Amino acid sequence: MRNCEQLLGSSGLFAYRIGSLDKLNEVLNNYGPENCRGFPRVTIQEQKGQQTEIMRQNIQVASFSGSTERTVLQNFEDIVERSLPLEKVTQYYMENPGAARNVILSYVAFFEEHIMFVSDLFDRGTYIRDYGSKKETVYLDETKELKDFLPKLEEWWKKKQNEVETAFLKLEEMSNAEEPGKKKQKRGRKFSQGFNCPLKFFCQICS
């Protein structure tokens, strides 16, 4: 299953960056037949002479049997929660505030795409149902349940987008604020002090 490899590769890269790759492999050791356990499933493969940072293409994911892949996908939320400890995630983003900004902004873009998708469905009045071997055009006017559901879905995406935007603006405000009468603090220290509240929200939306 290509999806399993992609998910584990992305998780492996982030686990490597926050220093919990060993933990990820420890968790994955609980899946699959006994004779396939005891060795790392996700490893780093640096190219000869590589001097650039480790990227997604450097992450090697071992092959899984079909049944093991299905089990991994079914339990993926638990795998992420156990292999990416919140304290390590928090520390990583405290030390890399620019990365935290980018992640939060990517959430805004993600929600915007979903809002536009629903809006486009209403404008077209149809959507394509893909069965793999064939495709079918479905008319919204002929699917009352879906037509009634879409406005609720759009409203939910707008609500989530607003929550993230509010948290981001609060982050910016707190990181730029300076108390009158005090010496100007170094940017890194000032940012980390004002970053705690938005970071809590960031951890919530990522959990």
N, C-alpha and C positions, 0 to 999 in steps of 0.2 A: 504494500500500500504506500503510494507515494506521499500521501498526506502525513503518515506516521513519521517517515524519514524527515520531511520538511519541518514538522513540529519539533521533533527531537533535535534537529540541527539548530533551529533558532533558539530553543531552550538551552542547548548546550553552549552556544555562543554567549548568551547572557549569563549563564552559570559560570562560565570561564571568567567573564569580566568582573563578576562580583566575588569570585573566589570560592564557588561552591560546586565546581564540576565534579569533584570526588563524591559529594553528597548526591548529585544527580545519578551517578553511576551506582552508588550504593542503593538508592531507591529502585533503580531499574533492575538490580540484581534479584529482586523479588518476583520478577516476571520471566516466564519461559521455563523450559525443561531444566532439570538439575544439571545436566551435562553442559549446558550453555551458560551457567552462572560462574561467578568467580573471576571474570575479566571485564574490563571497562567496555561498555557499549558505545559510549560517545568519547571520542579522542580528538586531540589536536594534531594535525598534519601540516607542519611548516614546510614550505618549499625551500629547496636548497638555496642558501644565501639570502633568504627572506629577511628584510630589515623593517618592513612595514608592520603595522599592527595586525593582530589576528582578526580575520574576517570570516564571514559565513562559509566561504569556499574552503577554509582551513579546517572545518569541522567534519569529521568522519563518523558516520553512524553505521554500526554493525547491522548486518541483515537479521531480520526476525522472521520466524515462521508466520503464516497467515493468522493462525489462532492467537499467537502472542501479540501480533500487531493489533488485532481487534481488542484484546484485553488491555493493552497499553492505551489505546484510544478511549476505551470506556472508562478508564481510571485516570485520564490525563490531568484533570483538575487536582486530584489528590497528589499526583506525581509532582506537579508544579509547586503546590503548596509545601510539600515536604522537602523538595530539592532546592527551592529558592527561598531560604529563610528571610522573613520580613526584616530582621535586623540588618542582614547583609544588603538587602535591596535598599533599605533606608540609608545605610552608610554610603553606598555607591552613589546615590543621587545627592546626598549631602556634599560629597566630594566633587561631584560633577553636575553643578546646577544647570549648566547649559544643556546637558542631556535630559534633565528633568523637564526643562522648558519644551524641548523638542517633542518629548513623549506626550506631554499634555496638549500641545498644539496639534499633534497627530490625531489625538482623540477628537478634537474640534473638527478637523477635516473629515474624519471617519463618520461622525454623526451628520455632518453636512451632506456627505455623499448619500447617506441613507434617506435623509429628508428629500433630497432632489430625486432620488429613485422613486419614492412614493408619489411625489408630485408629478413626475413624468408619466407614471402609470395612469394617473387620472387624466392627464392631458391626452394621452394616446387612446385610453379606453380599452386597451388590450395588453396582454403580456404573452410571452412565448413560454410554453411548458416544454421542457426538453427531456425526452425519455431516453436519450442516448442514441437509439436507433432511428428515432423519428422526432419531429417537433410538431407542436400543436398550438395554434393561436386561440387564446381564451379571451372572451369578451367580458369585461367587468359587469356589464348590465345583466349578464346571464349567471353571475356568481354573487348572489346577494350577500352571503356570509363574508366573502372576501371584501366586497365593496364596503360593507359596514365596518369591517375590521381595520382597513387601511387608514382611515382618519385617526383612529385610536393609536395605531402604530406610529403615524407621523407625529402626533402630539407627544408620544413617549420619547421619540428621538429628539424632538425640540427641547423637551424638559432636560434630558441628559446633556445635551449640548450646552444649555444655559448653565447647568451646574458646573460643568468643566470650565466654561468661560469665566464664570464668577470666581472660581478657585484660582484660575490663572491671573485674573486681574488683581485679586487679593495678594497673590504672590508678588506681582510686580510692585504693587503699592507698598507692601511691607519691606521688600528688598531695597526700595529706593528711598524710603522714609529715613530721616535723621532727626534725632531729638535735638531741639534748640538748646544752645548753651554748652553742648558737648563737642569735643574734638571730632573731626571727621574720621570715621573708622575705615580700615582697609576694606576694599570691596568684598573680598572673600568672606571675612568675618561678619560684616554687616549682612551679607546675603544669607549666610547660614543661620543667623539669629532670626531673620524674618521669614525663613523658609519652612519652619516647623509646622505651622498651621496648614498651609497648602499641601505640604508633604503628607500629612495625615490623610487628607482627602485623596491625594494621588494614590496612596497605598490602598485606600478603600476601593477605588474604581479599578485598580489592577488586581484586586483579590477576587 
